[in-house]
Amino acid sequence: MPSEPATLKVESMRVLLIGGGGREHAIAEAIARSKKNPQLFAAMSKKNPGIARLCRDFLLVKETDPAIVDYALVNKIELAVIGPEAPLAAGIPDSLWNAGIPVVGPRRPAAQIEFDKAWARNFMKKYNIAGCPEFRVFRKGETGTDEFIDELGDVVIKPAGLTGGKGVRVMGDHFDIDGARAYAREVLKNDGLVIEKRLIGEEFTVQAFVDGRTLAFAPAVQDHKRAYEGDKGPNTGGMGSYSDSKDILPFMIESDYTDAKKIMEDTVHAIWKETGVPYQGILYGQFMATEKGISVIEFNARFGDPEAMNTLPLLDNDFLDVCTGIVKGTLDSIRVMFKKQSTVCKYAVPEGYPDNPVKDSVIETTGVNNALLFYSSVYEKDSIIYTTGSRALAVLGIAGTIREAEKIAQAGLSGLRGKLYSRQDIGTDELINKRVRHMEDLRIKARYHNMH
């Protein structure tokens, strides 16, 4: 009798995810969907129940701890994916590469584009990268900020280092000119800062997979930083976001997106020239559509949170194929595609967030209907889920239109129990139409000025 044919064994890839928030839960889900039969390991500071459920094993450790490298070696990790910015600034990718482990996440010299805002602006100026507003860098302890603020008249003040999306202050939103002068002096006691001309328009984000040379772009997303409805209140890490079923958002014109892509391509090529290091990972460009075209607000060296949740569930490719293309420098051989659907993401945060959030309070999820659920800054103990002081859970609606996706997300929020708050207005017709009217008014004004 002929022997039975041997069954083909699919080699499983051993993947390490670093980070434990909502963005990382979205990354973990994308890894778990891979046909490569991956074995997922994670290093995170608190036990995120969504990530833990998908893992073969996880290490509870600060995400900048060098012990992560030893953990990766012991577990024979073949690929590491980095979620948040802190490990990038701490040089964790450099240490992993040095240990022979490929990383999706740029090495420290390339990641400066995010964690040193002064470096980023000077770099843009040096390489003549489009979209750079008028700015000046001040080093810690330096004087002269009052005069420059008076000269520009309307400013944004950015601490040079990482602030978790909360350190940037905008004149008109956060303070008047006296408040701007005082804030600049306060920041300079401990950090450098960048003072920039304030941009008027609508913000949008474009994210790309990058292998050093080739960029594969995701559809544009708009995040909502302000804590309360109607874009009021203090800045947060992001209360929610939406994307449309095409590459651009309703308030954008096609050139906004093509110009953003060109700026990001120029940036990646210039980073290699400047640092000698290829940019391998995710590049996040945050832009402002203005009456004169687009300007760069900032770059991040990783997926946005929440924007990763809008983007990764729509990825048509096997995420690990894309990751392999990033680390091998072969992204040009993959046609990266996203489903032509709309998404709306809404965060549920502890009551009182961001200034005085309720901590260590029990959360229950009774079911989120047709929405996707992502666990963010929560922790699990004895099978009970608790809030930290930060954003707790995100729900994502996916549908053919933004309106339908918003309904799904809103219905998803109704399945969450606990001392939680969320913005109801993200992705609604009312808020989107307000954005569209704002940009139409700015463009009409620009045409009028050009004619006269």
C-alpha positions as CSV (number, residue, x, y, z in Angstrom):
1,M,0.0,0.0,0.0
2,P,1.3,3.5,-0.8
3,S,2.1,5.5,2.3
4,E,-0.1,8.5,3.2
5,P,1.1,11.8,1.8
6,A,2.7,13.9,4.4
7,T,0.6,16.9,5.4
8,L,2.2,20.2,4.6
9,K,3.2,21.9,7.8
10,V,2.8,25.7,7.7
11,E,5.7,27.2,9.5
12,S,4.4,29.6,12.1
13,M,6.1,33.0,12.5
14,R,7.0,34.1,16.0
15,V,6.0,37.7,16.3
16,L,6.6,40.1,19.2
17,L,4.2,43.1,19.7
18,I,5.5,45.9,21.9
19,G,2.8,48.1,23.5
20,G,-0.5,47.6,25.3
21,G,-3.0,50.2,24.1
22,G,-5.9,50.4,21.7
23,R,-3.6,50.9,18.7
24,E,-1.7,47.8,19.7
25,H,-4.9,45.8,20.1
26,A,-5.7,46.7,16.5
27,I,-2.2,45.6,15.4
28,A,-2.6,42.3,17.4
29,E,-5.9,41.6,15.6
30,A,-4.2,42.3,12.2
31,I,-1.4,39.9,13.1
32,A,-3.8,37.2,14.3
33,R,-5.7,37.4,11.0
34,S,-2.5,36.4,9.1
35,K,-2.5,33.1,7.1
36,K,1.1,32.6,8.3
37,N,-0.3,30.9,11.4
38,P,1.6,33.4,13.7
39,Q,2.5,32.8,17.3
40,L,2.0,36.2,19.0
41,F,4.0,37.4,22.0
42,A,3.6,40.8,23.6
43,A,5.5,43.1,25.9
44,M,3.2,45.6,27.6
45,S,3.1,47.6,30.8
46,K,-0.4,46.4,31.9
47,K,-2.3,43.4,30.9
48,N,-4.5,44.4,28.0
49,P,-7.2,41.7,27.9
50,G,-7.8,42.1,24.1
51,I,-4.1,41.5,23.4
52,A,-3.5,38.9,26.0
53,R,-6.3,36.8,24.6
54,L,-4.5,36.6,21.2
55,C,-1.0,35.8,22.7
56,R,0.8,32.6,23.3
57,D,2.7,34.5,26.0
58,F,3.3,38.0,27.2
59,L,5.7,40.0,29.4
60,L,4.4,42.7,31.7
61,V,7.2,45.3,31.6
62,K,7.7,49.0,30.9
63,E,7.7,49.3,27.1
64,T,11.2,51.0,27.1
65,D,12.8,48.2,29.2
66,P,15.9,46.6,27.6
67,A,14.7,43.3,29.1
68,I,12.4,43.2,26.0
69,V,15.4,42.2,23.9
70,D,16.2,39.2,26.2
71,Y,12.6,38.2,26.1
72,A,12.6,38.3,22.3
73,L,15.8,36.2,22.1
74,V,14.5,33.6,24.6
75,N,11.3,33.2,22.6
76,K,13.1,33.0,19.3
77,I,11.2,36.0,17.9
78,E,11.5,36.4,14.1
79,L,9.8,39.8,13.8
80,A,9.0,42.6,16.3
81,V,6.3,45.2,15.7
82,I,6.4,48.4,17.8
83,G,3.2,50.3,18.6
84,P,3.9,53.4,20.7
85,E,6.5,56.1,20.5
86,A,8.4,55.7,23.8
87,P,10.2,52.5,22.7
88,L,11.3,54.2,19.5
89,A,12.8,57.1,21.4
90,A,14.5,54.7,23.8
91,G,16.2,52.9,20.9
92,I,14.5,49.5,21.4
93,P,14.4,48.8,17.6
94,D,18.1,49.5,17.4
95,S,18.8,46.9,20.2
96,L,16.5,44.3,18.5
97,W,18.1,44.7,15.1
98,N,21.5,44.4,16.8
99,A,20.3,41.2,18.3
100,G,19.4,39.9,14.8
101,I,15.6,40.5,15.1
102,P,14.0,42.6,12.3
103,V,11.7,45.4,13.5
104,V,8.7,47.2,12.1
105,G,9.4,50.6,13.7
106,P,12.2,53.0,12.8
107,R,15.6,53.0,14.5
108,R,16.3,55.9,16.8
109,P,18.0,58.3,14.4
110,A,15.1,58.0,12.0
111,A,12.4,58.2,14.7
112,Q,13.7,61.6,15.7
113,I,11.2,62.9,13.2
114,E,8.6,62.4,16.0
115,F,10.4,62.6,19.3
116,D,12.4,65.7,18.7
117,K,10.1,68.4,17.2
118,A,13.0,70.9,16.9
119,W,15.1,68.4,14.9
120,A,12.1,67.7,12.7
121,R,11.5,71.3,11.8
122,N,15.2,72.1,11.2
123,F,15.4,68.9,9.0
124,M,12.4,70.0,6.9
125,K,14.0,73.4,6.4
126,K,17.4,71.9,5.5
127,Y,15.9,69.5,2.8
128,N,13.4,72.1,1.6
129,I,10.4,69.8,2.3
130,A,7.1,71.4,1.4
131,G,4.5,72.3,3.9
132,C,6.8,73.7,6.6
133,P,5.2,76.7,8.4
134,E,7.2,79.7,9.6
135,F,8.9,78.6,12.8
136,R,11.8,79.1,15.2
137,V,13.5,76.7,17.6
138,F,14.4,77.8,21.1
139,R,16.7,75.7,23.3
140,K,16.1,75.1,27.0
141,G,16.8,78.3,29.0
142,E,17.0,80.5,25.9
143,T,15.3,83.9,25.7
144,G,13.6,85.9,22.9
145,T,10.4,84.0,22.8
146,D,8.2,87.0,23.6
147,E,9.6,89.0,20.6
148,F,9.1,86.1,18.2
149,I,5.5,85.5,19.4
150,D,4.8,89.2,18.9
151,E,6.4,89.0,15.4
152,L,4.2,86.1,14.3
153,G,1.1,87.4,16.1
154,D,-0.8,84.1,16.0
155,V,1.2,81.0,17.2
156,V,1.3,77.4,18.1
157,I,3.8,76.3,20.9
158,K,5.3,72.8,20.9
159,P,7.6,71.4,23.5
160,A,10.5,69.7,21.7
161,G,10.1,66.3,23.4
162,L,7.3,63.7,23.6
163,T,4.1,64.8,25.3
164,G,1.7,62.1,24.4
165,G,-0.2,64.4,22.1
166,K,-1.1,66.8,25.0
167,G,1.7,69.4,25.2
168,V,1.0,71.4,22.1
169,R,-0.9,74.6,22.8
170,V,-2.7,76.8,20.2
171,M,-3.4,80.5,20.4
172,G,-7.1,81.2,20.2
173,D,-7.9,77.7,21.6
174,H,-5.8,77.6,24.7
175,F,-4.6,81.1,25.4
176,D,-4.3,84.7,24.2
177,I,-1.0,86.3,23.3
178,D,-0.1,86.9,27.0
179,G,-0.8,83.3,27.8
180,A,1.3,82.2,24.8
181,R,4.3,84.2,26.2
182,A,3.8,82.7,29.7
183,Y,3.5,79.1,28.4
184,A,6.7,79.5,26.3
185,R,8.7,80.7,29.2
186,E,7.3,77.8,31.4
187,V,8.2,75.1,28.8
188,L,11.7,76.5,28.4
189,K,12.6,75.9,32.1
190,N,12.6,72.1,31.4
191,D,12.7,71.6,27.6
192,G,13.4,73.1,24.2
193,L,10.4,74.3,22.2
194,V,9.3,75.2,18.7
195,I,7.1,78.3,18.1
196,E,5.2,78.2,14.8
197,K,2.8,80.3,12.8
198,R,-0.7,79.1,13.6
199,L,-2.3,77.3,10.6
200,I,-6.0,77.8,9.9
201,G,-7.9,75.0,8.3
202,E,-8.9,71.3,8.8
203,E,-6.5,68.6,10.1
204,F,-6.1,65.2,8.5
205,T,-3.7,62.3,8.9
206,V,-2.2,60.0,6.2
207,Q,-0.4,56.9,7.4
208,A,2.0,54.8,5.3
209,F,3.9,51.5,5.5
210,V,7.6,52.3,4.7
211,D,10.6,50.1,3.9
212,G,13.1,52.9,3.5
213,R,12.4,53.6,-0.2
214,T,8.8,52.6,-0.9
215,L,5.7,54.0,0.8
216,A,2.3,52.2,0.7
217,F,-0.4,54.7,1.8
218,A,-3.6,54.2,3.7
219,P,-6.7,56.4,3.3
220,A,-6.8,59.7,5.1
221,V,-8.3,59.9,8.6
222,Q,-9.5,62.7,10.8
223,D,-8.8,62.5,14.5
224,H,-10.6,64.6,17.2
225,K,-8.2,65.7,19.9
226,R,-10.6,67.9,22.0
227,A,-12.3,66.2,24.9
228,Y,-15.8,67.6,24.6
229,E,-18.5,67.7,21.9
230,G,-18.2,70.5,19.3
231,D,-14.4,70.4,19.5
232,K,-14.3,72.1,22.9
233,G,-12.2,71.4,26.0
234,P,-8.6,70.3,26.6
235,N,-6.5,68.3,24.2
236,T,-6.5,64.5,24.6
237,G,-4.7,61.6,22.9
238,G,-7.7,61.5,20.6
239,M,-11.4,60.9,21.3
240,G,-12.2,59.2,18.0
241,S,-11.7,59.4,14.2
242,Y,-13.3,58.6,10.9
243,S,-12.3,57.7,7.3
244,D,-14.3,57.7,4.1
245,S,-14.8,54.9,1.5
246,K,-12.2,56.6,-0.7
247,D,-8.8,57.9,0.0
248,I,-9.8,61.5,0.8
249,L,-12.3,62.9,3.4
250,P,-15.4,64.9,2.5
251,F,-13.7,68.3,3.2
252,M,-10.5,67.5,1.2
253,I,-9.7,67.9,-2.5
254,E,-7.6,65.3,-4.4
255,S,-4.5,67.5,-4.4
256,D,-4.5,67.6,-0.6
257,Y,-3.9,63.8,-0.6
258,T,-1.4,63.7,-3.5
259,D,0.6,66.6,-1.9
260,A,0.6,64.8,1.4
261,K,2.0,61.6,-0.2
262,K,4.7,63.6,-2.0
263,I,5.8,65.3,1.3
264,M,6.0,61.9,3.0
265,E,8.0,60.4,0.2
266,D,10.4,63.3,0.2
267,T,10.7,63.1,4.0
268,V,11.6,59.3,4.0
269,H,14.3,59.8,1.3
270,A,15.8,62.8,3.1
271,I,15.8,60.9,6.5
272,W,18.1,58.2,4.9
273,K,20.3,60.9,3.5
274,E,20.5,62.8,6.8
275,T,20.9,59.9,9.2
276,G,22.4,57.1,7.0
277,V,19.6,54.9,8.4
278,P,16.6,53.6,6.3
279,Y,13.2,54.5,7.7
280,Q,11.5,51.1,8.2
281,G,8.1,51.1,9.9
282,I,5.0,53.3,9.8
283,L,5.1,57.0,9.0
284,Y,2.2,59.2,10.1
285,G,1.9,62.6,8.6
286,Q,-0.5,65.0,10.3
287,F,-1.5,67.8,7.9
288,M,-3.6,70.9,7.9
289,A,-5.6,71.7,4.7
290,T,-5.5,75.5,4.4
291,E,-6.7,78.1,1.9
292,K,-3.1,77.9,0.4
293,G,-2.8,74.1,0.2
294,I,-1.5,71.8,2.9
295,S,1.0,72.3,5.7
296,V,2.7,69.7,7.9
297,I,1.6,69.9,11.6
298,E,3.9,67.1,12.6
299,F,5.2,63.6,11.8
300,N,4.8,60.5,14.0
301,A,7.0,57.5,13.7
302,R,4.2,54.9,14.3
303,F,0.5,54.4,13.7
304,G,-1.9,56.9,15.3
305,D,-4.2,55.9,18.1
306,P,-7.1,55.9,17.2
307,E,-6.2,56.1,13.5
308,A,-4.7,52.5,13.5
309,M,-8.2,51.3,14.3
310,N,-9.7,53.0,11.2
311,T,-6.9,51.7,9.0
312,L,-5.8,48.1,9.9
313,P,-9.3,46.4,9.8
314,L,-9.6,47.6,6.2
315,L,-6.2,46.2,5.1
316,D,-6.9,43.7,2.3
317,N,-3.4,42.2,2.4
318,D,-1.9,39.8,5.0
319,F,-0.5,42.2,7.5
320,L,2.6,40.0,8.1
321,D,3.3,40.0,4.3
322,V,3.4,43.8,4.5
323,C,5.6,43.7,7.6
324,T,8.0,41.3,5.9
325,G,8.2,43.7,2.9
326,I,9.0,46.6,5.4
327,V,11.9,44.8,7.1
328,K,13.3,43.2,3.9
329,G,13.0,46.4,1.8
330,T,10.7,44.7,-0.7
331,L,7.5,46.7,-0.2
332,D,7.6,47.6,-3.9
333,S,6.7,44.0,-4.8
334,I,3.4,44.1,-2.9
335,R,0.3,45.9,-4.0
336,V,-1.0,47.2,-0.7
337,M,-4.8,47.5,-0.8
338,F,-7.5,48.7,1.6
339,K,-11.2,47.9,1.4
340,K,-13.3,50.7,0.0
341,Q,-15.4,51.2,3.2
342,S,-16.0,54.0,5.7
343,T,-15.0,53.8,9.4
344,V,-16.0,55.7,12.5
345,C,-14.1,55.1,15.8
346,K,-15.3,56.4,19.1
347,Y,-13.4,56.2,22.4
348,A,-15.0,55.6,25.8
349,V,-12.9,57.3,28.4
350,P,-13.1,57.5,32.2
351,E,-15.4,60.2,33.6
352,G,-13.5,63.4,34.2
353,Y,-10.8,62.6,31.5
354,P,-8.3,64.1,30.8
355,D,-8.0,66.5,33.8
356,N,-9.4,64.5,36.6
357,P,-10.2,60.9,35.4
358,V,-11.9,58.2,37.5
359,K,-9.3,55.5,38.0
360,D,-9.6,51.8,39.0
361,S,-13.3,51.7,38.2
362,V,-14.9,48.5,36.9
363,I,-15.9,48.3,33.2
364,E,-18.2,45.7,31.7
365,T,-18.8,45.0,28.0
366,T,-22.2,43.5,27.4
367,G,-21.7,43.2,23.6
368,V,-21.1,45.9,21.1
369,N,-23.5,44.7,18.4
370,N,-21.9,44.9,14.9
371,A,-19.0,47.2,16.0
372,L,-15.5,46.1,16.6
373,L,-14.2,46.5,20.2
374,F,-10.6,47.5,21.1
375,Y,-9.3,47.5,24.6
376,S,-7.0,50.5,25.3
377,S,-5.7,51.8,28.7
378,V,-7.4,49.2,30.9
379,Y,-6.0,46.4,33.0
380,E,-7.5,43.0,33.9
381,K,-7.3,41.5,37.3
382,D,-9.1,38.3,38.4
383,S,-11.1,38.4,35.1
384,I,-12.4,41.9,35.9
385,I,-11.5,44.9,33.7
386,Y,-10.6,48.3,35.3
387,T,-9.9,51.8,34.0
388,T,-6.6,53.5,34.3
389,G,-6.5,57.3,34.1
390,S,-6.4,57.2,30.3
391,R,-8.7,56.2,27.3
392,A,-10.4,52.9,28.1
393,L,-12.2,51.3,25.2
394,A,-12.8,52.1,21.5
395,V,-15.6,50.9,19.3
396,L,-15.3,50.9,15.5
397,G,-18.1,50.9,12.9
398,I,-17.4,49.8,9.4
399,A,-19.9,50.4,6.6
400,G,-20.3,51.7,3.0
401,T,-20.8,55.3,4.2
402,I,-19.6,57.4,7.1
403,R,-23.2,57.9,8.2
404,E,-23.8,54.1,8.5
405,A,-20.4,53.5,10.1
406,E,-21.3,56.2,12.7
407,K,-24.6,54.5,13.6
408,I,-22.8,51.2,14.1
409,A,-20.1,52.8,16.3
410,Q,-22.8,54.6,18.4
411,A,-24.7,51.4,18.9
412,G,-21.5,49.7,20.0
413,L,-21.0,52.4,22.7
414,S,-24.4,51.4,24.2
415,G,-22.9,47.9,25.0
416,L,-20.3,49.4,27.4
417,R,-21.0,49.8,31.2
418,G,-19.1,51.8,33.8
419,K,-18.1,55.4,34.7
420,L,-17.4,56.3,31.1
421,Y,-17.8,59.2,28.8
422,S,-17.6,59.5,25.0
423,R,-18.1,62.1,22.3
424,Q,-21.4,61.4,20.5
425,D,-20.7,63.8,17.6
426,I,-17.7,62.2,15.9
427,G,-18.6,61.0,12.4
428,T,-22.0,62.7,12.4
429,D,-23.4,64.6,9.4
430,E,-23.5,67.8,11.5
431,L,-19.8,67.8,12.4
432,I,-18.6,66.7,8.9
433,N,-20.8,69.3,7.1
434,K,-19.3,71.9,9.4
435,R,-15.8,70.8,8.3
436,V,-16.8,70.9,4.6
437,R,-18.3,74.4,5.0
438,H,-15.2,75.6,6.8
439,M,-12.9,74.5,3.9
440,E,-15.2,75.9,1.2
441,D,-15.2,79.3,2.9
442,L,-11.4,79.3,3.2
443,R,-11.0,78.3,-0.5
444,I,-13.5,81.0,-1.7
445,K,-11.5,83.5,0.4
446,A,-8.3,82.4,-1.3
447,R,-9.8,82.7,-4.8
448,Y,-11.0,86.2,-3.9
449,H,-7.6,87.2,-2.7
450,N,-5.9,85.8,-5.9
451,M,-8.3,87.7,-8.1
452,H,-7.6,91.0,-6.3
